[in-house]
Amino acid sequence: MRYGRHAGSDPQGPVVAAMTVALVAFALWRVRQGVDMGDGAHVVALAVRIAEGDVVLADELNLQALGSLAAVPFTWAWLQVAGLEGVVLASRTFYVVLALGVGALGYAALRSGFRPLPAFVAVVLACTPTPYNLLVTSYNTVPGLMLGLATFTGYAALVRRSGRWGSVAGVALALAVLSHPSALPGAAVLGLLLLVLGWRRGTAAAGLLLGGGLTSAVVVVGVLAGPGLGALIATVDYTTSYQSARPEPVARLMRTATDFARTVVSPAYLPVLALAALACPGRVPARWRAVAAALVPVAAALPALARVGEPEHVGGTSGTYAVIVALVLALPVTLGAVRRGDRDLRLLLALAAPGLVGLLVYASLTNATASWGAVVPPVVPLLGVLGLGVAATVAEAFGEPWRGGADGGGGSPRTVGVATLVVVVLAVTSLLGTHTLRSFRDPAPWIATTAVETGPNAGLRTTAARASSDCEWQLLLGAWARPGEGLLAYSLPAAYLYTDGPTDTAIVWLGDFGAANADVVDWLDRTGRWPDVVVVQSAIARAWEEKSTTDPLIGRLAAGYGPPQDVDHFFVLRRDGATEPPSPVRDRTSCAVG
C-alpha cells in the first residue's frame, strides 16, 4: 500500500476542522465547571510550588509531582502576571492546549493510513477521558496523552518507515514514564513491540531508540545534577513507608476488577453486552453488525445519564466509561479486523494492546476507588483505536472509503461519508456527555451554576455551598496568614492556593501517615523551613492529642505551636503561638450565596 495524507483533497478535512473548532469551544466551557479542593487543587498546587522555585524530589517528596512538570513554565508565567488569582482555570485551560497539541500530532500520524474522520475519532477518544473527570495537567492525565501519542506516532513510524515519527514515539514513551512511573510496564511493552516490528522497517527503530534514549538521558542527568540520586531514593522510601498500611497490590486489583465486573453485568449494561455480541462476525448482515458496534458507546453512556443525580459510580465518569467501552468493543472490533484482513487496523490494535498490561498495573497500584477512573490512562490508546475500528466497520459496511493512501478502499474519496460521520458524532458526543455529568465531586453543570468571582478558583462554576465555602477559605486564610508567610497544610492541599507564601512542607498532600511523617520532620529540620502557619483538617485536629503520640510531625507541632484553633472549615496553628488571627476576619456573611 502507498501511504499519503491527501489532507487538501479529502472532503472530510473541512468537516474535521469544523468539529475541532466545536470541540475546543466545548472544552473551554467544560474547564469552567466544578471547584475541587482535593485532587484537582493538589496538582495545581504542585505546579505552583515548583514554579516558585522548589525542586521535585528534593523539596517535594512525591513522585506524583513529576506529572505537573509540563505545566510549570506556563504556571510561572501566570504567577508573574496574575498571581494566584484564577490559577485553577488558567491551569485547566493550559491542559486543553496541551491535549489539543498532542491530538494534532496523533491525527497527523494516523493520516498516514486513514481518512480524516476515522483519524479524528481516534485522537478524540484517546485524548478526552480523564480520571476524576478533571481536565488539568497531572500524573493522572499526561501519561494517557503520551501513551496515545506513542501509539499513533509509532504506527506512522512503521507504515512510513520513518525515523522522525519513531523519534516522536520514543520521546512520548519516555515522557509517559516520567510523568507517572506506573506507566512503565505498559510503555515498556509498547516500546519493545515497536522495536521488534520496526527493526527492518527503515529507520523507525533507530528513531525510536534515539528519541526515547535521549529523553531518558536528559531525565537521568537532570536528576543526578539536580536533586540527586539520594533525593530520589529518599522519596521512594517515604512513599513506600506511608503506603505500607494500604491494601496489597493483588487486593487493589481484585477490588477494581470486582467493581467493574459488577457494573458490566448489571441490568443497565445488558444492552451494551447484547450490542457487542451482535457486532461480532457471524451470520448477522454486515450493516446490522456495524450499526450494533456504533451503538455500543451510546448504550454505555445512557446508564450514567440515568443516574446523574446519584453519587459517583463506575460508568458515571469519563474514565470508567472509557474502560467499559474499550473492554466491550475489543473483541468485536478485533475479530472484524482479522476477518476483513485490515492490515493497518490490525497493526494499530497490536500497538494498543499493551494498554491492557498497563490497566492491570494501574489497578494494582492505585488506592483510589474504581468509580473515579484512575486506571484509565493506559487504556485511552486502545479506546481510540477501537473507535477508529468502529468507524472503519461502519464505513466498510456502507461502502464508504475510510483508508488513506492510494487505495482509499470501498469507494470514491470525493464524498464525506454520511455513515462514517454519524458514527463519529455518536462516539464523540457519548464520551463528551459522560465527561460533562460531573467534575470530580461537583454535580452536573445545570446544578453547579454559581460563579466564583475571586481567588484561585475565579471563573469557575460550582454549587452555592461550595462557592460559599471557597469565599470563607479566602477570608480565613487571608486573616490567619500574613503575606509571604510559609504554610504547611495537613490533608488540605488546596490551602496552598489561598496564600502567597512558600510551601513549607515535604509533600503538598501531607496525610495521616503516622510514623512515616518522621521524614517530613527531618526535612523541616534540615531546611529550617518550619512554617509560620499550619492548617489542619478538622478530623485530624479533633484527635490531636492522640495523634501526637503516633505522628512525629503532630508531636512537634503540638509541642511548639500550641493547641489548634477551630475556625469552622479547618483548624489553625501559628508558630508564634497566637490564638487570634493577625488580621481581623472580614464579615463572613458576605460569602452567603442564594
C-alpha positions as CSV (number, residue, x, y, z in Angstrom):
1,M,0.0,0.0,0.0
2,R,1.2,3.5,-0.8
3,Y,0.5,6.0,2.0
4,G,-0.4,9.6,1.7
5,R,-2.3,12.2,3.6
6,H,-4.5,13.8,0.9
7,A,-5.4,16.5,3.5
8,G,-6.1,19.1,0.9
9,S,-8.3,17.0,-1.3
10,D,-10.4,14.9,1.1
11,P,-13.8,16.4,1.8
12,Q,-13.7,15.0,5.3
13,G,-10.9,17.5,6.1
14,P,-13.2,20.6,6.4
15,V,-15.7,18.6,8.4
16,V,-12.9,17.6,10.9
17,A,-11.8,21.2,11.1
18,A,-15.3,22.3,12.0
19,M,-15.7,19.6,14.5
20,T,-12.3,20.5,16.0
21,V,-13.4,24.1,16.5
22,A,-16.6,22.9,18.2
23,L,-14.6,20.5,20.4
24,V,-12.3,23.3,21.5
25,A,-15.3,25.6,22.3
26,F,-16.8,22.8,24.3
27,A,-13.5,22.2,26.2
28,L,-13.2,25.9,27.1
29,W,-16.7,25.8,28.5
30,R,-16.1,22.5,30.2
31,V,-12.9,23.6,32.1
32,R,-15.1,26.2,33.9
33,Q,-17.2,23.6,35.6
34,G,-16.5,22.5,39.1
35,V,-14.5,23.5,42.1
36,D,-12.3,20.9,43.7
37,M,-10.4,21.1,47.0
38,G,-8.8,17.6,46.5
39,D,-7.0,16.0,43.6
40,G,-7.5,18.9,41.1
41,A,-6.3,21.5,43.6
42,H,-3.4,19.2,44.6
43,V,-1.8,19.0,41.1
44,V,-2.2,22.8,40.5
45,A,-0.5,23.4,43.9
46,L,2.3,21.1,42.8
47,A,2.9,23.2,39.7
48,V,2.7,26.4,41.7
49,R,5.2,25.1,44.2
50,I,7.7,24.1,41.5
51,A,7.2,27.3,39.6
52,E,8.0,29.3,42.7
53,G,11.4,27.6,42.9
54,D,11.1,24.4,44.9
55,V,12.7,21.2,43.5
56,V,10.9,17.9,42.8
57,L,12.4,15.1,44.9
58,A,14.5,17.5,47.0
59,D,11.6,19.7,48.3
60,E,8.5,17.8,47.2
61,L,9.0,14.2,48.2
62,N,6.3,12.9,45.9
63,L,6.7,11.2,42.5
64,Q,3.3,12.5,41.5
65,A,4.8,15.9,41.2
66,L,6.5,14.7,38.0
67,G,3.2,14.8,36.2
68,S,2.8,18.5,36.8
69,L,6.2,19.4,35.3
70,A,4.7,20.1,31.9
71,A,2.6,22.9,33.4
72,V,5.4,24.6,35.3
73,P,6.6,27.1,32.6
74,F,3.0,28.2,32.0
75,T,2.3,28.4,35.7
76,W,5.4,30.5,36.3
77,A,4.3,33.0,33.6
78,W,0.7,33.1,35.1
79,L,2.1,33.8,38.6
80,Q,4.1,36.7,37.2
81,V,1.1,38.3,35.6
82,A,-1.9,37.5,37.8
83,G,-0.5,35.7,40.9
84,L,-2.8,33.1,42.3
85,E,-5.9,34.8,41.0
86,G,-7.7,32.4,38.7
87,V,-4.8,30.0,38.6
88,V,-7.0,26.9,38.6
89,L,-8.9,28.0,35.5
90,A,-5.7,29.0,33.8
91,S,-4.2,25.6,34.6
92,R,-7.2,23.8,33.1
93,T,-7.1,26.0,30.0
94,F,-3.4,25.2,29.5
95,Y,-4.2,21.5,29.7
96,V,-6.7,21.9,26.9
97,V,-4.0,23.5,24.8
98,L,-1.6,20.6,25.7
99,A,-4.2,18.0,24.8
100,L,-5.0,19.8,21.5
101,G,-1.3,19.8,20.5
102,V,-1.0,16.1,21.3
103,G,-4.2,15.4,19.4
104,A,-2.9,17.3,16.4
105,L,0.3,15.2,16.3
106,G,-1.6,12.0,16.7
107,Y,-4.0,13.0,14.0
108,A,-1.2,13.8,11.6
109,A,0.3,10.4,12.3
110,L,-2.9,8.5,11.7
111,R,-3.5,10.2,8.4
112,S,-0.6,8.1,7.2
113,G,-3.2,5.3,6.6
114,F,-6.7,6.6,7.4
115,R,-9.1,9.3,6.2
116,P,-9.7,12.4,8.4
117,L,-12.9,11.2,10.2
118,P,-11.5,7.8,11.4
119,A,-8.3,9.5,12.4
120,F,-10.2,12.3,14.2
121,V,-12.4,9.9,16.3
122,A,-9.3,8.0,17.4
123,V,-7.5,11.0,18.7
124,V,-10.6,12.5,20.4
125,L,-11.4,9.2,22.2
126,A,-7.7,8.9,23.2
127,C,-7.3,12.5,24.5
128,T,-10.6,13.1,26.2
129,P,-11.2,10.6,29.1
130,T,-9.6,11.7,32.4
131,P,-9.5,10.3,35.9
132,Y,-11.9,12.2,38.2
133,N,-13.3,14.0,35.1
134,L,-10.7,16.6,35.8
135,L,-9.1,18.5,32.9
136,V,-5.7,19.5,34.3
137,T,-2.1,18.7,33.7
138,S,-1.1,16.0,36.2
139,Y,0.2,12.5,36.8
140,N,-3.4,11.4,36.1
141,T,-3.6,12.9,32.6
142,V,-0.2,13.3,31.0
143,P,0.6,9.5,30.9
144,G,-2.6,8.9,28.9
145,L,-1.8,11.6,26.4
146,M,1.8,10.4,25.9
147,L,0.8,6.7,25.6
148,G,-1.8,7.7,23.0
149,L,0.8,9.8,21.1
150,A,3.3,7.0,21.2
151,T,0.8,4.5,19.8
152,F,-0.3,6.7,16.9
153,T,3.2,8.0,16.0
154,G,4.6,4.5,16.4
155,Y,2.1,3.3,13.9
156,A,3.2,6.1,11.5
157,A,6.8,5.2,12.0
158,L,6.1,1.6,11.0
159,V,3.9,2.2,7.9
160,R,6.0,5.1,6.6
161,R,9.4,3.6,7.7
162,S,10.0,7.0,9.3
163,G,12.8,7.7,11.8
164,R,11.2,11.1,12.6
165,W,7.9,9.5,13.6
166,G,9.9,6.9,15.5
167,S,11.7,9.5,17.5
168,V,8.4,11.2,18.4
169,A,7.1,7.9,19.7
170,G,10.3,7.4,21.7
171,V,10.0,10.8,23.3
172,A,6.4,10.2,24.1
173,L,7.1,6.8,25.8
174,A,9.8,8.4,27.9
175,L,7.6,11.3,28.9
176,A,4.8,8.9,29.8
177,V,7.1,7.1,32.3
178,L,8.5,10.4,33.6
179,S,5.0,11.8,34.3
180,H,4.0,8.7,36.3
181,P,6.3,5.7,36.9
182,S,3.2,3.4,37.0
183,A,3.1,3.8,33.2
184,L,6.5,2.0,32.9
185,P,5.3,-1.6,32.3
186,G,2.8,-0.7,29.6
187,A,5.2,1.7,28.0
188,A,8.0,-0.8,28.0
189,V,5.8,-3.5,26.3
190,L,4.8,-0.9,23.6
191,G,8.4,0.2,23.1
192,L,9.6,-3.4,22.8
193,L,6.8,-4.1,20.3
194,L,7.7,-1.1,18.2
195,L,11.4,-2.1,18.2
196,V,10.5,-5.7,17.0
197,L,8.2,-4.5,14.3
198,G,10.3,-1.6,13.2
199,W,13.7,-3.4,13.2
200,R,13.6,-4.0,9.4
201,R,11.4,-1.0,8.5
202,G,13.8,1.7,7.5
203,T,14.8,4.0,10.3
204,A,11.7,3.5,12.5
205,A,13.5,1.5,15.2
206,A,16.6,3.8,15.2
207,G,14.3,6.9,15.6
208,L,12.5,5.2,18.5
209,L,15.8,4.4,20.3
210,L,17.2,7.9,19.6
211,G,14.1,9.8,20.8
212,G,13.5,7.6,23.8
213,G,17.2,7.3,24.7
214,L,18.0,11.0,24.5
215,T,14.9,11.9,26.5
216,S,15.7,9.3,29.1
217,A,19.3,10.5,29.3
218,V,18.2,14.1,29.8
219,V,15.9,13.0,32.7
220,V,18.7,10.9,34.3
221,V,21.2,13.8,34.0
222,G,18.6,16.2,35.4
223,V,18.0,14.0,38.4
224,L,21.7,13.5,39.1
225,A,22.7,17.1,38.6
226,G,19.6,18.4,40.4
227,P,18.1,16.8,43.4
228,G,20.5,13.8,43.2
229,L,20.1,10.1,43.4
230,G,19.8,10.3,47.2
231,A,16.8,12.5,46.9
232,L,15.1,10.0,44.6
233,I,15.8,7.1,46.9
234,A,14.5,9.2,49.9
235,T,11.3,10.0,48.0
236,V,10.7,6.4,47.1
237,D,11.4,5.3,50.7
238,Y,9.0,7.8,52.1
239,T,6.3,6.9,49.6
240,T,6.8,3.2,50.4
241,S,6.6,3.9,54.1
242,Y,3.4,5.9,54.2
243,Q,1.7,3.5,51.7
244,S,2.7,0.4,53.7
245,A,-0.6,0.3,55.6
246,R,-2.7,0.3,52.3
247,P,-4.0,-2.8,50.7
248,E,-1.6,-5.1,48.8
249,P,-1.5,-4.8,45.0
250,V,-3.4,-8.0,44.4
251,A,-6.2,-6.8,46.8
252,R,-6.4,-3.5,44.9
253,L,-6.5,-5.3,41.6
254,M,-9.3,-7.6,42.7
255,R,-11.3,-4.7,44.2
256,T,-11.2,-2.7,41.0
257,A,-11.9,-5.8,38.8
258,T,-14.9,-6.7,41.0
259,D,-16.3,-3.2,40.8
260,F,-16.1,-3.1,37.0
261,A,-17.4,-6.7,36.6
262,R,-20.5,-5.9,38.8
263,T,-21.3,-2.9,36.7
264,V,-20.9,-4.6,33.3
265,V,-23.1,-7.5,34.2
266,S,-25.8,-5.3,35.9
267,P,-29.2,-4.9,34.1
268,A,-28.4,-1.4,32.9
269,Y,-25.4,-2.7,30.8
270,L,-27.1,-5.8,29.4
271,P,-28.0,-3.8,26.2
272,V,-24.3,-2.9,25.8
273,L,-23.3,-6.5,26.0
274,A,-26.0,-7.6,23.6
275,L,-24.9,-5.0,21.1
276,A,-21.3,-6.0,21.4
277,A,-22.3,-9.7,20.8
278,L,-24.3,-8.7,17.8
279,A,-21.4,-6.7,16.4
280,C,-19.1,-9.8,16.4
281,P,-18.6,-11.5,13.0
282,G,-21.3,-14.1,12.3
283,R,-24.4,-14.7,10.2
284,V,-25.9,-11.2,11.0
285,P,-25.7,-9.0,8.0
286,A,-22.7,-6.7,7.9
287,R,-24.8,-3.5,8.2
288,W,-26.6,-4.7,11.2
289,R,-23.3,-5.6,12.8
290,A,-21.9,-2.2,12.0
291,V,-24.9,-0.4,13.5
292,A,-24.7,-2.5,16.6
293,A,-21.0,-1.6,17.1
294,A,-21.8,2.1,16.5
295,L,-24.5,2.0,19.2
296,V,-22.2,0.5,21.9
297,P,-20.8,3.9,23.0
298,V,-24.3,5.4,23.1
299,A,-25.7,2.5,25.1
300,A,-22.8,2.7,27.6
301,A,-23.5,6.4,28.2
302,L,-27.2,6.0,29.0
303,P,-26.8,4.4,32.5
304,A,-24.6,7.4,33.5
305,L,-27.2,9.8,32.3
306,A,-30.0,7.9,34.2
307,R,-28.0,8.1,37.4
308,V,-26.8,11.7,37.1
309,G,-28.2,12.7,40.5
310,E,-26.6,9.8,42.3
311,P,-23.1,9.6,44.0
312,E,-20.1,8.7,41.8
313,H,-20.2,5.2,40.4
314,V,-18.4,3.0,37.9
315,G,-19.6,4.1,34.4
316,G,-20.6,7.5,35.6
317,T,-17.2,9.2,34.9
318,S,-15.3,9.5,31.6
319,G,-12.5,7.3,32.9
320,T,-14.7,4.4,33.9
321,Y,-16.9,4.8,30.8
322,A,-13.8,4.6,28.6
323,V,-12.6,1.4,30.3
324,I,-16.0,-0.2,29.9
325,V,-16.4,0.7,26.3
326,A,-12.8,-0.4,25.4
327,L,-13.2,-3.8,27.1
328,V,-16.6,-4.4,25.5
329,L,-15.6,-3.4,22.0
330,A,-12.2,-5.1,22.0
331,L,-13.5,-8.5,20.8
332,P,-15.9,-7.5,18.0
333,V,-13.5,-4.9,16.5
334,T,-10.5,-7.2,16.7
335,L,-12.4,-10.2,15.1
336,G,-13.8,-7.9,12.4
337,A,-10.4,-6.5,11.6
338,V,-8.9,-10.1,11.3
339,R,-11.8,-11.3,9.2
340,R,-11.6,-8.4,6.8
341,G,-7.8,-8.5,6.6
342,D,-7.4,-4.9,7.6
343,R,-3.6,-4.7,7.9
344,D,-3.4,-1.2,9.2
345,L,-6.2,-1.7,11.8
346,R,-4.7,-4.9,13.0
347,L,-1.3,-3.2,13.4
348,L,-2.9,-0.4,15.4
349,L,-4.8,-2.9,17.6
350,A,-1.5,-4.7,18.3
351,L,0.2,-1.4,19.3
352,A,-2.8,-0.5,21.6
353,A,-2.8,-4.0,23.2
354,P,-0.1,-3.1,25.8
355,G,-2.8,-0.8,27.3
356,L,-4.3,-4.0,28.9
357,V,-0.9,-4.6,30.6
358,G,-1.0,-1.0,31.8
359,L,-4.6,-1.4,33.1
360,L,-3.6,-4.3,35.3
361,V,-0.6,-2.4,36.7
362,Y,-2.6,0.7,37.4
363,A,-5.4,-1.3,39.0
364,S,-2.8,-3.0,41.2
365,L,-1.1,0.3,42.3
366,T,-3.9,2.9,42.7
367,N,-5.6,3.3,46.0
368,A,-8.4,5.3,44.5
369,T,-11.9,3.7,44.3
370,A,-12.8,2.3,40.9
371,S,-15.6,4.9,40.4
372,W,-13.1,7.7,39.8
373,G,-11.5,6.0,36.8
374,A,-7.9,6.4,37.9
375,V,-7.0,3.3,35.9
376,V,-7.9,4.8,32.5
377,P,-4.6,6.4,31.3
378,P,-3.1,3.2,29.8
379,V,-6.4,2.3,28.2
380,V,-7.1,5.5,26.2
381,P,-4.9,4.5,23.2
382,L,-6.9,1.3,22.9
383,L,-10.2,3.2,23.2
384,G,-9.1,5.5,20.4
385,V,-8.1,2.6,18.1
386,L,-11.3,0.8,18.8
387,G,-13.2,4.0,17.9
388,L,-11.4,4.1,14.7
389,G,-12.2,0.4,14.2
390,V,-15.9,1.0,14.7
391,A,-15.8,3.9,12.1
392,A,-14.0,1.6,9.7
393,T,-16.5,-1.2,10.3
394,V,-19.4,1.2,9.5
395,A,-17.7,2.7,6.5
396,E,-16.9,-0.7,5.1
397,A,-20.5,-1.9,5.6
398,F,-22.0,1.1,3.9
399,G,-19.5,1.2,1.0
400,E,-17.7,4.4,2.2
401,P,-13.9,4.8,1.9
402,W,-12.0,5.0,5.2
403,R,-8.4,4.2,4.4
404,G,-5.9,6.8,3.4
405,G,-3.3,6.5,0.6
406,A,-3.7,5.2,-2.9
407,D,-6.4,2.6,-2.2
408,G,-8.9,4.5,-0.3
409,G,-11.0,1.4,-0.1
410,G,-14.7,1.0,-0.5
411,G,-15.5,3.8,-2.9
412,S,-14.7,7.3,-4.0
413,P,-12.8,9.6,-1.6
414,R,-14.7,12.5,-3.1
415,T,-17.6,12.1,-0.6
416,V,-17.7,12.8,3.1
417,G,-19.3,9.5,4.0
418,V,-22.6,10.1,5.9
419,A,-22.5,6.8,7.8
420,T,-18.9,7.4,8.9
421,L,-19.8,10.9,10.0
422,V,-22.8,9.7,12.0
423,V,-20.7,7.0,13.9
424,V,-18.0,9.5,14.7
425,V,-20.5,12.0,16.1
426,L,-22.2,9.3,18.2
427,A,-18.9,8.1,19.7
428,V,-17.6,11.6,20.4
429,T,-20.9,13.0,21.9
430,S,-21.4,10.0,24.1
431,L,-18.0,10.4,25.6
432,L,-18.3,14.2,26.0
433,G,-21.7,13.8,27.5
434,T,-20.3,11.4,30.2
435,H,-17.5,13.8,30.8
436,T,-19.9,16.6,31.4
437,L,-22.1,14.9,34.0
438,R,-19.8,15.8,36.9
439,S,-16.5,17.4,37.6
440,F,-14.9,15.3,40.4
441,R,-17.2,15.9,43.4
442,D,-19.2,18.6,41.8
443,P,-22.5,17.7,40.2
444,A,-23.8,18.3,36.6
445,P,-23.4,21.9,35.2
446,W,-27.1,22.6,35.3
447,I,-26.9,22.1,39.1
448,A,-23.5,23.7,39.8
449,T,-24.4,27.2,38.4
450,T,-22.9,29.6,41.0
451,A,-19.9,31.6,39.7
452,V,-16.8,32.1,41.8
453,E,-15.7,35.7,41.4
454,T,-12.3,36.0,43.1
455,G,-9.4,33.9,44.4
456,P,-7.7,30.9,42.9
457,N,-11.0,29.4,41.6
458,A,-12.1,32.7,40.0
459,G,-14.0,32.0,36.7
460,L,-15.3,28.5,37.8
461,R,-18.9,27.5,38.4
462,T,-19.9,25.3,41.3
463,T,-22.7,24.7,43.8
464,A,-23.8,27.6,46.1
465,A,-22.5,25.7,49.1
466,R,-19.0,25.2,47.6
467,A,-18.9,28.8,46.4
468,S,-19.7,30.0,49.9
469,S,-17.0,27.7,51.3
470,D,-14.4,28.9,48.8
471,C,-15.2,32.5,49.8
472,E,-14.8,31.7,53.5
473,W,-11.4,29.9,52.8
474,Q,-10.2,33.1,51.2
475,L,-11.3,35.2,54.2
476,L,-9.9,32.8,56.9
477,L,-6.6,32.1,55.3
478,G,-6.1,35.8,54.4
479,A,-6.6,36.7,58.0
480,W,-4.5,33.9,59.6
481,A,-1.6,34.1,57.2
482,R,0.3,37.3,56.6
483,P,1.5,38.0,53.1
484,G,4.7,35.9,52.5
485,E,4.3,33.7,55.5
486,G,5.1,30.0,55.0
487,L,2.3,27.5,55.2
488,L,2.0,23.8,56.0
489,A,-1.4,22.2,55.3
490,Y,-2.3,18.8,56.8
491,S,-4.6,16.9,54.5
492,L,-5.7,20.2,52.9
493,P,-3.7,20.5,49.6
494,A,-6.0,23.3,48.3
495,A,-4.9,25.6,51.1
496,Y,-1.6,26.4,49.3
497,L,-3.6,28.1,46.5
498,Y,-5.1,30.7,49.0
499,T,-1.8,32.1,50.4
500,D,1.1,33.7,48.6
501,G,3.9,32.4,50.9
502,P,6.2,29.5,50.5
503,T,5.0,25.9,50.7
504,D,6.8,24.8,53.8
505,T,6.3,21.0,53.7
506,A,8.0,18.0,52.3
507,I,4.8,17.0,50.5
508,V,1.8,19.0,49.3
509,W,-0.7,16.3,50.1
510,L,0.5,15.6,53.6
511,G,-1.7,13.0,55.2
512,D,-2.3,11.0,58.3
513,F,0.8,8.9,57.6
514,G,1.7,8.2,61.3
515,A,5.3,7.3,61.9
516,A,6.2,7.8,58.2
517,N,5.9,11.6,58.8
518,A,9.3,11.5,60.6
519,D,10.6,12.1,57.1
520,V,8.7,15.4,57.0
521,V,10.1,16.4,60.4
522,D,13.6,15.6,59.1
523,W,13.0,17.8,56.0
524,L,11.7,20.7,58.1
525,D,14.8,20.4,60.4
526,R,17.2,20.1,57.6
527,T,15.9,23.0,55.6
528,G,14.9,25.2,58.6
529,R,11.5,25.8,57.0
530,W,9.2,25.2,59.9
531,P,6.1,27.0,58.8
532,D,4.7,30.2,60.1
533,V,1.1,28.9,59.8
534,V,-0.3,25.4,59.9
535,V,-3.8,24.4,58.8
536,V,-5.2,21.0,59.7
537,Q,-8.1,19.0,58.5
538,S,-10.8,19.1,61.2
539,A,-10.9,15.3,61.6
540,I,-7.2,15.2,62.3
541,A,-7.3,18.2,64.7
542,R,-10.0,16.7,66.8
543,A,-7.8,13.7,67.5
544,W,-4.7,16.0,68.0
545,E,-3.6,14.7,71.4
546,E,-4.0,11.1,70.4
547,K,-2.1,11.5,67.1
548,S,0.7,13.5,68.7
549,T,1.9,10.2,70.2
550,T,1.9,8.3,66.9
551,D,2.8,11.0,64.3
552,P,6.2,12.7,64.9
553,L,5.1,15.8,62.9
554,I,2.0,16.3,65.0
555,G,4.1,15.7,68.1
556,R,6.5,18.5,67.2
557,L,3.7,20.9,66.2
558,A,1.8,20.1,69.5
559,A,4.9,20.9,71.5
560,G,6.0,24.0,69.6
561,Y,2.9,25.7,68.2
562,G,0.3,25.2,70.9
563,P,-3.3,23.8,70.5
564,P,-5.0,24.1,67.1
565,Q,-7.8,26.8,66.8
566,D,-11.1,25.8,65.3
567,V,-12.1,28.2,62.5
568,D,-15.1,26.1,61.2
569,H,-13.6,24.8,57.9
570,F,-10.3,23.6,59.4
571,F,-8.1,24.2,62.4
572,V,-5.1,26.7,62.5
573,L,-1.9,26.9,64.4
574,R,0.7,29.7,64.3
575,R,4.4,29.4,65.1
576,D,4.2,32.5,67.2
577,G,1.6,30.8,69.4
578,A,-1.1,33.3,68.6
579,T,-4.7,32.1,69.2
580,E,-6.2,35.0,67.2
581,P,-5.5,35.9,63.5
582,P,-3.0,38.7,62.9
583,S,-5.7,40.4,60.8
584,P,-9.4,40.5,61.6
585,V,-11.5,38.1,59.6
586,R,-13.8,40.1,57.4
587,D,-17.6,39.7,57.6
588,R,-18.3,36.1,56.5
589,T,-21.9,36.8,55.9
590,S,-20.8,38.3,52.6
591,C,-20.0,34.8,51.5
592,A,-23.6,33.7,51.7
593,V,-24.9,32.6,48.3
594,G,-28.5,32.2,47.3
